[in-house]
Amino acid sequence: MSSVLTTALNLIKPGMTVSLGGGSHVQALAELIQATPNLPVQLCTPSELTRDYCQSIGLPIVANWTTIDLAFDGCDSADQNLNLLKSNGGIHTLEKIYAQASDEYIIMTQSDKVTKTLNSKFPLTLEVIDEAVPQVITAAQQLNLTVQRRLATNFMGYTRSAHGNQLLDCFSQDWHEIHNLDQQLRQLNGVVGTSYFENLATKLLIETPEKTIKILKRGA
């Protein structure tokens, strides 16, 4: 059993409302919750895939919740200040809603994903309504970003979010100025959300190659 999963499971107490994000780590945590006796919890999720997986192993998912005690998620890249890029999954807008509603937003990750500054291999992804796409592309290019409309892999078209919006992947040589770039892009009409998570994560559970756990906490 992964030590990061054991650490995550030990944070969950009976009666909590727990959000499970997307990805393989989260699905594995769902399996542990299902296999742990005397751990009655209420589960919710921003991910359709996680919802369906939980239901397939006998874990009900609630659609209506008011507050969330713990939200667990993964990331593509994290910096030492607990800022994140969550671009590949394409559900970042929904994930932010759940993160903001949580008392604790906890990221399970590996040590190679945690660097001094965010990894520029991963884009800053924008969720954008169709009508605004051309204008947003132009504005991002004026900020010296390289922009790609994300293409679907199962049909000849563009990848869309759960709400039918397009995803624009913005690349830079580095992300030293991502705070300012993100602020400018979020202010554009038609931008629904971005994949930069600033000051949302409260804790990183980092698994090292030696399978030990390093914990980074906000403000520590």
CYANA upper distance limits for C-alpha pairs under 8 A (distance plus 0.5 A):
  1 MET  CA      5 LEU  CA      7.78
  1 MET  CA      6 THR  CA      7.77
  2 SER  CA      6 THR  CA      7.01
  2 SER  CA    211 LYS  CA      8.01
  3 SER  CA      7 THR  CA      6.65
  3 SER  CA    207 GLU  CA      7.71
  3 SER  CA    211 LYS  CA      6.87
  3 SER  CA    212 THR  CA      7.24
  3 SER  CA    213 ILE  CA      7.32
  4 VAL  CA      8 ALA  CA      6.68
  4 VAL  CA    108 MET  CA      7.16
  4 VAL  CA    109 THR  CA      8.42
  4 VAL  CA    205 LEU  CA      6.80
  4 VAL  CA    206 ILE  CA      7.45
  4 VAL  CA    207 GLU  CA      6.36
  4 VAL  CA    213 ILE  CA      6.88
  5 LEU  CA      9 LEU  CA      6.54
  5 LEU  CA     25 HIS  CA      8.02
  5 LEU  CA     28 ALA  CA      8.06
  5 LEU  CA     29 LEU  CA      6.52
  5 LEU  CA    108 MET  CA      8.38
  6 THR  CA     10 ASN  CA      6.72
  7 THR  CA     11 LEU  CA      7.29
  7 THR  CA    205 LEU  CA      8.27
  8 ALA  CA     12 ILE  CA      7.64
  8 ALA  CA     29 LEU  CA      8.23
  8 ALA  CA    108 MET  CA      8.39
  8 ALA  CA    205 LEU  CA      8.25
  9 LEU  CA     29 LEU  CA      7.59
  9 LEU  CA     32 LEU  CA      7.82
  9 LEU  CA     33 ILE  CA      7.70
 12 ILE  CA     16 MET  CA      7.51
 12 ILE  CA     18 VAL  CA      8.39
 12 ILE  CA     70 LEU  CA      8.12
 13 LYS  CA     39 LEU  CA      7.41
 13 LYS  CA     41 VAL  CA      8.23
 14 PRO  CA     38 ASN  CA      7.91
 14 PRO  CA     39 LEU  CA      5.49
 14 PRO  CA     40 PRO  CA      5.66
 14 PRO  CA     41 VAL  CA      6.26
 15 GLY  CA     39 LEU  CA      8.20
 15 GLY  CA     40 PRO  CA      6.27
 15 GLY  CA     41 VAL  CA      5.48
 15 GLY  CA     42 GLN  CA      7.56
 16 MET  CA     40 PRO  CA      8.35
 16 MET  CA     41 VAL  CA      5.71
 16 MET  CA     42 GLN  CA      6.82
 16 MET  CA     68 ILE  CA      8.21
 16 MET  CA     69 ASP  CA      6.46
 16 MET  CA     70 LEU  CA      8.15
 17 THR  CA     41 VAL  CA      6.40
 17 THR  CA     42 GLN  CA      5.11
 17 THR  CA     43 LEU  CA      6.34
 17 THR  CA     44 CYS  CA      7.97
 17 THR  CA     67 THR  CA      7.92
 17 THR  CA     68 ILE  CA      5.64
 17 THR  CA     69 ASP  CA      5.88
 17 THR  CA     70 LEU  CA      7.33
 18 VAL  CA     41 VAL  CA      7.44
 18 VAL  CA     42 GLN  CA      6.63
 18 VAL  CA     43 LEU  CA      5.47
 18 VAL  CA     44 CYS  CA      6.79
 18 VAL  CA     68 ILE  CA      6.49
 18 VAL  CA     69 ASP  CA      6.49
 18 VAL  CA     70 LEU  CA      5.49
 18 VAL  CA     71 ALA  CA      6.15
 18 VAL  CA     72 PHE  CA      8.18
 19 SER  CA     43 LEU  CA      6.24
 19 SER  CA     44 CYS  CA      5.24
 19 SER  CA     45 THR  CA      5.64
 19 SER  CA     46 PRO  CA      8.35
 19 SER  CA     68 ILE  CA      7.32
 19 SER  CA     70 LEU  CA      6.80
 19 SER  CA     71 ALA  CA      4.84
 19 SER  CA     72 PHE  CA      6.62
 19 SER  CA     98 TYR  CA      7.75
 20 LEU  CA     26 VAL  CA      6.55
 20 LEU  CA     30 ALA  CA      8.25
 20 LEU  CA     43 LEU  CA      7.74
 20 LEU  CA     44 CYS  CA      6.94
 20 LEU  CA     45 THR  CA      5.55
 20 LEU  CA     46 PRO  CA      8.01
 20 LEU  CA     47 SER  CA      8.46
 20 LEU  CA     50 THR  CA      7.73
 20 LEU  CA     71 ALA  CA      6.49
 20 LEU  CA     72 PHE  CA      5.68
 20 LEU  CA     73 ASP  CA      6.84
 21 GLY  CA     26 VAL  CA      6.85
 21 GLY  CA     45 THR  CA      6.23
 21 GLY  CA     46 PRO  CA      6.51
 21 GLY  CA     47 SER  CA      6.49
 21 GLY  CA     50 THR  CA      7.49
 21 GLY  CA     71 ALA  CA      7.87
 21 GLY  CA     72 PHE  CA      6.53
 21 GLY  CA     73 ASP  CA      5.23
 21 GLY  CA     74 GLY  CA      7.84
 21 GLY  CA     95 GLU  CA      7.31
 22 GLY  CA     26 VAL  CA      6.59
 22 GLY  CA     27 GLN  CA      8.10
 22 GLY  CA     46 PRO  CA      8.22
 22 GLY  CA     47 SER  CA      6.20
 22 GLY  CA     49 LEU  CA      7.78
 22 GLY  CA     50 THR  CA      6.51
 22 GLY  CA     73 ASP  CA      6.92
 22 GLY  CA     74 GLY  CA      7.58
 22 GLY  CA     89 GLY  CA      7.92
 23 GLY  CA     27 GLN  CA      6.99
 23 GLY  CA     50 THR  CA      8.22
 23 GLY  CA     73 ASP  CA      8.25
 23 GLY  CA     74 GLY  CA      7.31
 24 SER  CA     28 ALA  CA      6.66
 25 HIS  CA     29 LEU  CA      6.75
 25 HIS  CA     73 ASP  CA      8.42
 25 HIS  CA     74 GLY  CA      7.62
 25 HIS  CA    108 MET  CA      7.69
 26 VAL  CA     30 ALA  CA      6.74
 26 VAL  CA     50 THR  CA      8.25
 26 VAL  CA     72 PHE  CA      7.53
 26 VAL  CA     73 ASP  CA      6.96
 26 VAL  CA     74 GLY  CA      7.98
 27 GLN  CA     31 GLU  CA      6.93
 27 GLN  CA     50 THR  CA      7.09
 27 GLN  CA     53 TYR  CA      7.73
 27 GLN  CA     54 CYS  CA      8.11
 28 ALA  CA     32 LEU  CA      6.99
 29 LEU  CA     33 ILE  CA      6.76
 30 ALA  CA     34 GLN  CA      6.67
 30 ALA  CA     54 CYS  CA      7.07
 30 ALA  CA     59 LEU  CA      8.50
 31 GLU  CA     35 ALA  CA      6.68
 31 GLU  CA     57 ILE  CA      8.05
 32 LEU  CA     36 THR  CA      6.57
 33 ILE  CA     39 LEU  CA      7.70
 34 GLN  CA     57 ILE  CA      8.00
 34 GLN  CA     58 GLY  CA      7.95
 34 GLN  CA     59 LEU  CA      7.10
 42 GLN  CA     60 PRO  CA      8.47
 42 GLN  CA     61 ILE  CA      7.77
 42 GLN  CA     62 VAL  CA      7.53
 43 LEU  CA     59 LEU  CA      8.38
 43 LEU  CA     60 PRO  CA      7.46
 43 LEU  CA     61 ILE  CA      5.66
 43 LEU  CA     62 VAL  CA      6.65
 44 CYS  CA     51 ARG  CA      8.25
 44 CYS  CA     61 ILE  CA      5.71
 44 CYS  CA     62 VAL  CA      5.86
 44 CYS  CA     63 ALA  CA      7.08
 44 CYS  CA     65 TRP  CA      8.25
 45 THR  CA     50 THR  CA      7.32
 45 THR  CA     51 ARG  CA      6.79
 45 THR  CA     61 ILE  CA      7.83
 45 THR  CA     98 TYR  CA      8.31
 46 PRO  CA     91 ILE  CA      8.01
 46 PRO  CA     94 LEU  CA      6.06
 46 PRO  CA     95 GLU  CA      6.18
 46 PRO  CA     98 TYR  CA      7.44
 47 SER  CA     51 ARG  CA      6.63
 47 SER  CA     91 ILE  CA      7.65
 47 SER  CA     95 GLU  CA      8.50
 48 GLU  CA     52 ASP  CA      6.69
 49 LEU  CA     53 TYR  CA      6.57
 50 THR  CA     54 CYS  CA      6.50
 51 ARG  CA     55 GLN  CA      6.74
 51 ARG  CA     61 ILE  CA      6.91
 52 ASP  CA     56 SER  CA      6.62
 53 TYR  CA     57 ILE  CA      7.08
 54 CYS  CA     58 GLY  CA      6.87
 54 CYS  CA     59 LEU  CA      5.43
 54 CYS  CA     60 PRO  CA      7.24
 54 CYS  CA     61 ILE  CA      7.77
 55 GLN  CA     59 LEU  CA      5.48
 55 GLN  CA     60 PRO  CA      6.03
 55 GLN  CA     61 ILE  CA      7.53
 67 THR  CA    101 ALA  CA      6.48
 67 THR  CA    102 SER  CA      7.01
 68 ILE  CA     98 TYR  CA      8.24
 68 ILE  CA    101 ALA  CA      6.51
 68 ILE  CA    102 SER  CA      5.02
 68 ILE  CA    103 ASP  CA      6.85
 69 ASP  CA    102 SER  CA      6.05
 69 ASP  CA    103 ASP  CA      5.59
 69 ASP  CA    104 GLU  CA      6.91
 70 LEU  CA    102 SER  CA      6.35
 70 LEU  CA    103 ASP  CA      6.62
 70 LEU  CA    104 GLU  CA      5.47
 70 LEU  CA    105 TYR  CA      6.60
 70 LEU  CA    106 ILE  CA      7.70
 71 ALA  CA     98 TYR  CA      7.76
 71 ALA  CA     99 ALA  CA      6.92
 71 ALA  CA    102 SER  CA      6.59
 71 ALA  CA    104 GLU  CA      6.74
 71 ALA  CA    105 TYR  CA      5.32
 71 ALA  CA    106 ILE  CA      6.46
 72 PHE  CA    105 TYR  CA      6.67
 72 PHE  CA    106 ILE  CA      5.42
 72 PHE  CA    107 ILE  CA      6.35
 72 PHE  CA    108 MET  CA      7.65
 73 ASP  CA    105 TYR  CA      8.17
 73 ASP  CA    106 ILE  CA      6.86
 73 ASP  CA    107 ILE  CA      5.46
 73 ASP  CA    108 MET  CA      6.69
 74 GLY  CA     86 LYS  CA      8.36
 74 GLY  CA    107 ILE  CA      5.68
 74 GLY  CA    108 MET  CA      5.70
 74 GLY  CA    109 THR  CA      6.48
 75 CYS  CA     84 LEU  CA      7.08
 75 CYS  CA     85 LEU  CA      6.81
 75 CYS  CA     86 LYS  CA      5.61
 75 CYS  CA    107 ILE  CA      7.48
 75 CYS  CA    108 MET  CA      8.19
 75 CYS  CA    109 THR  CA      7.31
 76 ASP  CA     84 LEU  CA      7.98
 76 ASP  CA     85 LEU  CA      6.21
 76 ASP  CA     86 LYS  CA      5.89
 76 ASP  CA     87 SER  CA      7.33
 76 ASP  CA     88 ASN  CA      7.65
 76 ASP  CA    113 LYS  CA      7.31
 76 ASP  CA    122 PHE  CA      7.62
 77 SER  CA     84 LEU  CA      6.21
 77 SER  CA     85 LEU  CA      5.72
 77 SER  CA     86 LYS  CA      7.67
 77 SER  CA    113 LYS  CA      5.54
 77 SER  CA    114 VAL  CA      6.71
 77 SER  CA    115 THR  CA      8.23
 77 SER  CA    118 LEU  CA      6.36
 77 SER  CA    119 ASN  CA      6.48
 77 SER  CA    122 PHE  CA      7.98
 78 ALA  CA     82 LEU  CA      6.50
 78 ALA  CA     83 ASN  CA      6.12
 78 ALA  CA     84 LEU  CA      4.98
 78 ALA  CA     85 LEU  CA      7.00
 78 ALA  CA    113 LYS  CA      6.57
 78 ALA  CA    114 VAL  CA      5.25
 78 ALA  CA    115 THR  CA      6.92
 78 ALA  CA    117 THR  CA      8.13
 78 ALA  CA    118 LEU  CA      6.31
 78 ALA  CA    119 ASN  CA      8.33
 79 ASP  CA     83 ASN  CA      6.01
 79 ASP  CA     84 LEU  CA      7.15
 79 ASP  CA    114 VAL  CA      5.88
 79 ASP  CA    115 THR  CA      5.51
 79 ASP  CA    116 LYS  CA      5.76
 79 ASP  CA    117 THR  CA      5.59
 79 ASP  CA    118 LEU  CA      5.84
 80 GLN  CA    114 VAL  CA      7.17
 80 GLN  CA    115 THR  CA      6.83
 80 GLN  CA    116 LYS  CA      6.05
 80 GLN  CA    117 THR  CA      7.81
 80 GLN  CA    216 LEU  CA      8.49
 81 ASN  CA    218 ARG  CA      7.73
 82 LEU  CA    198 GLU  CA      8.09
 82 LEU  CA    199 ASN  CA      7.47
 82 LEU  CA    200 LEU  CA      8.41
 82 LEU  CA    201 ALA  CA      6.47
 82 LEU  CA    202 THR  CA      7.98
 82 LEU  CA    203 LYS  CA      7.94
 82 LEU  CA    204 LEU  CA      7.62
 82 LEU  CA    216 LEU  CA      8.20
 82 LEU  CA    217 LYS  CA      8.35
 82 LEU  CA    218 ARG  CA      7.29
 83 ASN  CA    118 LEU  CA      8.43
 83 ASN  CA    196 TYR  CA      7.96
 83 ASN  CA    197 PHE  CA      6.17
 83 ASN  CA    198 GLU  CA      5.31
 83 ASN  CA    199 ASN  CA      6.67
 83 ASN  CA    200 LEU  CA      7.90
 83 ASN  CA    201 ALA  CA      7.52
 84 LEU  CA    118 LEU  CA      7.78
 84 LEU  CA    195 SER  CA      8.49
 84 LEU  CA    196 TYR  CA      6.32
 84 LEU  CA    197 PHE  CA      5.42
 84 LEU  CA    198 GLU  CA      7.10
 84 LEU  CA    201 ALA  CA      8.43
 85 LEU  CA    118 LEU  CA      7.78
 85 LEU  CA    122 PHE  CA      7.87
 85 LEU  CA    123 PRO  CA      8.32
 85 LEU  CA    124 LEU  CA      7.46
 85 LEU  CA    195 SER  CA      6.14
 85 LEU  CA    196 TYR  CA      5.39
 85 LEU  CA    197 PHE  CA      6.76
 86 LYS  CA     90 GLY  CA      8.37
 86 LYS  CA     92 HIS  CA      6.77
 86 LYS  CA    195 SER  CA      5.61
 86 LYS  CA    196 TYR  CA      7.13
 86 LYS  CA    197 PHE  CA      7.93
 87 SER  CA     92 HIS  CA      7.39
 87 SER  CA    122 PHE  CA      7.54
 87 SER  CA    123 PRO  CA      7.00
 87 SER  CA    124 LEU  CA      7.03
 87 SER  CA    125 THR  CA      6.02
 87 SER  CA    195 SER  CA      5.77
 87 SER  CA    196 TYR  CA      8.48
 90 GLY  CA    125 THR  CA      8.34
 90 GLY  CA    161 SER  CA      6.84
 90 GLY  CA    167 LEU  CA      7.74
 91 ILE  CA     95 GLU  CA      6.71
 91 ILE  CA    161 SER  CA      7.06
 91 ILE  CA    162 ALA  CA      7.89
 92 HIS  CA     96 LYS  CA      6.52
 92 HIS  CA    193 GLY  CA      7.85
 92 HIS  CA    194 THR  CA      7.33
 92 HIS  CA    195 SER  CA      5.86
 93 THR  CA     97 ILE  CA      7.15
 93 THR  CA    127 GLU  CA      8.05
 93 THR  CA    192 VAL  CA      7.85
 93 THR  CA    193 GLY  CA      5.72
 93 THR  CA    194 THR  CA      7.24
 93 THR  CA    195 SER  CA      7.82
 94 LEU  CA     98 TYR  CA      7.08
 95 GLU  CA     99 ALA  CA      6.57
 96 LYS  CA    100 GLN  CA      6.46
 96 LYS  CA    197 PHE  CA      7.95
 97 ILE  CA    101 ALA  CA      6.87
 98 TYR  CA    102 SER  CA      6.87
 99 ALA  CA    104 GLU  CA      8.29
 99 ALA  CA    105 TYR  CA      6.14
 99 ALA  CA    200 LEU  CA      7.15
 99 ALA  CA    201 ALA  CA      8.24
100 GLN  CA    200 LEU  CA      7.34
104 GLU  CA    201 ALA  CA      7.87
104 GLU  CA    202 THR  CA      6.22
104 GLU  CA    203 LYS  CA      8.06
105 TYR  CA    200 LEU  CA      7.22
105 TYR  CA    201 ALA  CA      5.42
105 TYR  CA    202 THR  CA      5.84
105 TYR  CA    203 LYS  CA      7.19
106 ILE  CA    201 ALA  CA      6.49
106 ILE  CA    202 THR  CA      6.55
106 ILE  CA    203 LYS  CA      5.42
106 ILE  CA    204 LEU  CA      6.38
106 ILE  CA    205 LEU  CA      7.72
107 ILE  CA    201 ALA  CA      7.37
107 ILE  CA    203 LYS  CA      6.84
107 ILE  CA    204 LEU  CA      5.31
107 ILE  CA    205 LEU  CA      6.50
108 MET  CA    204 LEU  CA      6.66
108 MET  CA    205 LEU  CA      5.40
108 MET  CA    206 ILE  CA      6.78
108 MET  CA    207 GLU  CA      8.42
109 THR  CA    113 LYS  CA      7.38
109 THR  CA    204 LEU  CA      7.73
109 THR  CA    205 LEU  CA      6.74
109 THR  CA    206 ILE  CA      5.62
109 THR  CA    207 GLU  CA      6.83
110 GLN  CA    114 VAL  CA      7.81
110 GLN  CA    206 ILE  CA      5.66
110 GLN  CA    207 GLU  CA      5.24
110 GLN  CA    208 THR  CA      6.71
111 SER  CA    206 ILE  CA      6.05
111 SER  CA    207 GLU  CA      6.29
111 SER  CA    208 THR  CA      5.77
111 SER  CA    209 PRO  CA      7.98
113 LYS  CA    119 ASN  CA      8.47
114 VAL  CA    118 LEU  CA      8.31
115 THR  CA    119 ASN  CA      7.74
117 THR  CA    175 TRP  CA      7.30
117 THR  CA    176 HIS  CA      7.21
118 LEU  CA    174 ASP  CA      8.36
118 LEU  CA    175 TRP  CA      6.48
118 LEU  CA    176 HIS  CA      8.35
119 ASN  CA    174 ASP  CA      7.85
119 ASN  CA    175 TRP  CA      7.71
120 SER  CA    171 PHE  CA      7.57
120 SER  CA    172 SER  CA      6.89
120 SER  CA    173 GLN  CA      6.79
120 SER  CA    174 ASP  CA      5.58
120 SER  CA    175 TRP  CA      6.52
121 LYS  CA    171 PHE  CA      8.33
122 PHE  CA    171 PHE  CA      7.82
123 PRO  CA    169 ASP  CA      5.89
123 PRO  CA    170 CYS  CA      5.63
123 PRO  CA    171 PHE  CA      5.39
123 PRO  CA    172 SER  CA      8.07
124 LEU  CA    169 ASP  CA      6.41
124 LEU  CA    170 CYS  CA      5.58
124 LEU  CA    171 PHE  CA      7.03
124 LEU  CA    194 THR  CA      7.36
124 LEU  CA    195 SER  CA      6.27
124 LEU  CA    196 TYR  CA      6.95
125 THR  CA    167 LEU  CA      6.97
125 THR  CA    168 LEU  CA      6.01
125 THR  CA    169 ASP  CA      4.97
125 THR  CA    170 CYS  CA      6.44
125 THR  CA    194 THR  CA      6.09
125 THR  CA    195 SER  CA      5.69
125 THR  CA    196 TYR  CA      8.33
126 LEU  CA    167 LEU  CA      6.06
126 LEU  CA    168 LEU  CA      5.56
126 LEU  CA    169 ASP  CA      7.00
126 LEU  CA    170 CYS  CA      8.16
126 LEU  CA    191 VAL  CA      7.13
126 LEU  CA    192 VAL  CA      7.94
126 LEU  CA    193 GLY  CA      6.40
126 LEU  CA    194 THR  CA      5.06
126 LEU  CA    195 SER  CA      7.10
127 GLU  CA    161 SER  CA      7.79
127 GLU  CA    165 ASN  CA      6.63
127 GLU  CA    166 GLN  CA      6.25
127 GLU  CA    167 LEU  CA      5.27
127 GLU  CA    168 LEU  CA      7.05
127 GLU  CA    191 VAL  CA      6.42
127 GLU  CA    192 VAL  CA      5.86
127 GLU  CA    193 GLY  CA      5.78
127 GLU  CA    194 THR  CA      6.75
128 VAL  CA    132 ALA  CA      7.11
128 VAL  CA    133 VAL  CA      6.72
128 VAL  CA    136 VAL  CA      8.49
128 VAL  CA    165 ASN  CA      6.03
128 VAL  CA    166 GLN  CA      5.82
128 VAL  CA    167 LEU  CA      6.79
128 VAL  CA    168 LEU  CA      7.81
128 VAL  CA    190 GLY  CA      6.01
128 VAL  CA    191 VAL  CA      5.05
128 VAL  CA    192 VAL  CA      6.07
128 VAL  CA    193 GLY  CA      7.97
129 ILE  CA    133 VAL  CA      7.10
129 ILE  CA    164 GLY  CA      8.38
129 ILE  CA    165 ASN  CA      5.39
129 ILE  CA    166 GLN  CA      6.72
129 ILE  CA    190 GLY  CA      5.89
129 ILE  CA    191 VAL  CA      7.26
129 ILE  CA    192 VAL  CA      7.71
130 ASP  CA    165 ASN  CA      6.85
130 ASP  CA    166 GLN  CA      6.90
131 GLU  CA    190 GLY  CA      8.03
132 ALA  CA    136 VAL  CA      6.57
132 ALA  CA    189 ASN  CA      7.52
132 ALA  CA    190 GLY  CA      5.66
132 ALA  CA    191 VAL  CA      8.14
133 VAL  CA    137 ILE  CA      6.58
133 VAL  CA    166 GLN  CA      8.26
133 VAL  CA    190 GLY  CA      8.19
134 PRO  CA    138 THR  CA      6.83
135 GLN  CA    139 ALA  CA      6.70
136 VAL  CA    140 ALA  CA      6.56
136 VAL  CA    185 LEU  CA      8.36
136 VAL  CA    188 LEU  CA      7.50
136 VAL  CA    190 GLY  CA      8.35
136 VAL  CA    191 VAL  CA      8.22
137 ILE  CA    141 GLN  CA      6.65
137 ILE  CA    147 VAL  CA      6.96
137 ILE  CA    168 LEU  CA      8.40
138 THR  CA    142 GLN  CA      6.76
139 ALA  CA    143 LEU  CA      7.10
139 ALA  CA    185 LEU  CA      8.40
140 ALA  CA    144 ASN  CA      7.30
140 ALA  CA    145 LEU  CA      6.08
140 ALA  CA    146 THR  CA      8.06
140 ALA  CA    147 VAL  CA      7.58
140 ALA  CA    170 CYS  CA      7.94
140 ALA  CA    185 LEU  CA      7.67
141 GLN  CA    145 LEU  CA      5.40
141 GLN  CA    146 THR  CA      6.63
141 GLN  CA    147 VAL  CA      7.35
143 LEU  CA    181 LEU  CA      8.04
144 ASN  CA    172 SER  CA      7.95
145 LEU  CA    170 CYS  CA      6.32
145 LEU  CA    171 PHE  CA      6.02
145 LEU  CA    172 SER  CA      5.91
146 THR  CA    170 CYS  CA      6.00
146 THR  CA    171 PHE  CA      5.53
146 THR  CA    172 SER  CA      7.10
147 VAL  CA    168 LEU  CA      7.00
147 VAL  CA    169 ASP  CA      6.12
147 VAL  CA    170 CYS  CA      5.05
147 VAL  CA    171 PHE  CA      6.92
148 GLN  CA    168 LEU  CA      6.18
148 GLN  CA    169 ASP  CA      5.64
148 GLN  CA    170 CYS  CA      7.06
149 ARG  CA    158 TYR  CA      7.47
149 ARG  CA    166 GLN  CA      7.96
149 ARG  CA    167 LEU  CA      6.64
149 ARG  CA    168 LEU  CA      5.11
149 ARG  CA    169 ASP  CA      6.76
150 ARG  CA    158 TYR  CA      6.32
150 ARG  CA    159 THR  CA      6.02
150 ARG  CA    166 GLN  CA      8.06
150 ARG  CA    167 LEU  CA      6.14
150 ARG  CA    168 LEU  CA      6.41
150 ARG  CA    169 ASP  CA      7.05
151 LEU  CA    156 MET  CA      8.30
151 LEU  CA    157 GLY  CA      6.57
151 LEU  CA    158 TYR  CA      4.83
151 LEU  CA    159 THR  CA      5.68
152 ALA  CA    156 MET  CA      7.15
152 ALA  CA    157 GLY  CA      6.12
152 ALA  CA    158 TYR  CA      5.46
152 ALA  CA    159 THR  CA      4.99
158 TYR  CA    166 GLN  CA      7.29
158 TYR  CA    167 LEU  CA      8.43
159 THR  CA    166 GLN  CA      6.67
159 THR  CA    167 LEU  CA      6.93
160 ARG  CA    164 GLY  CA      5.66
160 ARG  CA    165 ASN  CA      5.58
160 ARG  CA    166 GLN  CA      5.17
160 ARG  CA    167 LEU  CA      6.70
161 SER  CA    165 ASN  CA      5.70
161 SER  CA    166 GLN  CA      6.92
161 SER  CA    167 LEU  CA      7.59
177 GLU  CA    181 LEU  CA      6.77
178 ILE  CA    182 ASP  CA      6.26
179 HIS  CA    183 GLN  CA      6.77
180 ASN  CA    184 GLN  CA      6.81
181 LEU  CA    185 LEU  CA      6.67
182 ASP  CA    186 ARG  CA      6.49
182 ASP  CA    194 THR  CA      7.87
182 ASP  CA    196 TYR  CA      7.64
183 GLN  CA    187 GLN  CA      7.00
184 GLN  CA    188 LEU  CA      7.56
185 LEU  CA    191 VAL  CA      7.82
186 ARG  CA    191 VAL  CA      6.44
186 ARG  CA    192 VAL  CA      8.09
186 ARG  CA    193 GLY  CA      7.22
186 ARG  CA    194 THR  CA      7.49
187 GLN  CA    191 VAL  CA      7.88
197 PHE  CA    201 ALA  CA      8.17
201 ALA  CA    218 ARG  CA      7.80
202 THR  CA    217 LYS  CA      6.32
202 THR  CA    218 ARG  CA      5.58
203 LYS  CA    215 ILE  CA      7.35
203 LYS  CA    216 LEU  CA      6.08
203 LYS  CA    217 LYS  CA      4.98
203 LYS  CA    218 ARG  CA      6.68
204 LEU  CA    214 LYS  CA      8.50
204 LEU  CA    215 ILE  CA      6.09
204 LEU  CA    216 LEU  CA      5.53
204 LEU  CA    217 LYS  CA      7.03
205 LEU  CA    213 ILE  CA      7.06
205 LEU  CA    214 LYS  CA      6.68
205 LEU  CA    215 ILE  CA      5.43
205 LEU  CA    216 LEU  CA      7.34
206 ILE  CA    213 ILE  CA      6.01
206 ILE  CA    214 LYS  CA      5.53
206 ILE  CA    215 ILE  CA      6.55
206 ILE  CA    216 LEU  CA      8.27
207 GLU  CA    211 LYS  CA      6.23
207 GLU  CA    212 THR  CA      6.29
207 GLU  CA    213 ILE  CA      5.31
207 GLU  CA    214 LYS  CA      6.98
208 THR  CA    212 THR  CA      5.94
208 THR  CA    213 ILE  CA      6.77
208 THR  CA    214 LYS  CA      7.82
216 LEU  CA    220 ALA  CA      7.83
